[in-house]
Amino acid sequence: MKNTEDKDLRTLDIITHEVGLLEMEYGTSAADDRRWAEELASSMRARIADYRRSRLPKHVPIKKAAPISERLLAMGRTALEALFVSLVEKLGPDVQFAHRKLETLSDNDLRRLIQTMEMRAQKE
Amino acid sequence: MFDGNYTAPVTGRDSEREIDVDKPFAPDSAWVDELEKQLTPTLIAGLHRYAHVRAYGVAAAGRKVDDFYVRELVQDAIEDTWIGVLHWDPDRCSLKKHLAGAIKSRTKSHRNHATDNPHEYIGDDTAASRLAEQDASCVVADPEHSTQCIYAQQTLAQIRAAASRDKPVLRILDAYEAGAHTKEEVLAHANMKARTYHNARIRLKRIVSNLADSKLPPKARA
């Protein structure tokens, strides 16, 4: 008798697993259940975002820019622009600048940009 | 009886026992990225449908279940993965497989618990129902009288009755009863073609899902 009972329970376990997998793959959900699923996914996304924020460092040290070199300070706008063009050619098409309008850069900002590019070119 | 565990007391979690408080779970960003990518509303809705059918098996062991129980199964599997109680390795299996496996294992455990403790879960977890359980357990908790097995027997009989005119489905059920589980085992036991098996499984799904729908009234606990 016990074996028959165990067999029934085991058979039911197999049926509910197999049918459950089919339901998961091909079944459809009621609107209420879909809403619940969306809310649960949304709340998990919020918790994940919280977790990511909690892992950010509390204090990020601000790195001061190196002073502009005497050589660049001595150069005028025309020379700086020519140097800039040559550096762009040297670094290739992958180089990117965080300035939207290069023509409005002040002389000192252009010098700082060139200095950064030269340091990058030296590393390569 | 109520132990104050407010996070889904009936779905098998025991956070105090399972979480290592000295070493909180701190997944790396690759793990978190994978979880976020895979944990979509579509996946959750699919898991809910899987849990719904599995809960039918738990109900067939004599335990009262409803749609809240089904949702708790899914929520707890996700929650326990998030806090590290359930270990998930994204390199070894998908989140879908991992969570479905957790639900499968927990429903099986609940079914076994209902089998071993037929006097429990007569009603909801309220003061009145707990008193009623205490009283009732003196009367009906006879381990020799395995009511839950009669439930299982009845449930199988219901499935067979619903499929009585569908020979391929009955042959699949025979194969399951004989212990066959995988597709290859069922095909060999039932001497069936893959196409017939595929179509019969779809019809079996419809039968069992309809029975599960009628057995698990939505939000019955409210």
Interface residues (C-beta under 8 A of the other chain):
Chain A: E5 K7 D8 L9 R10 T11 L12 D13 I14 I15 T16 H17 E18 V19 G20 L21 L22 E23 M24 E25 Y26 G27 S29 D32 D33 R34 W36 A37 E38 L40 A41 M44 R45 R47 I48 Y51 R52 R55
Chain B: S29 V32 L35 E36 L39 T40 P41 T42 I44 A45 G46 L47 H48 R49 Y50 A51 H52 V53 R54 Y56 G57 A60 A61 R71 V74 Q75 I78 W82 K96 A100 K104 T107 K108 R111 T115 S146 C149 A152 Q153 T155 L156 I159 L173 Y176 E177 G179 H181 R201 I202 L204 K205 V208 S209 P218
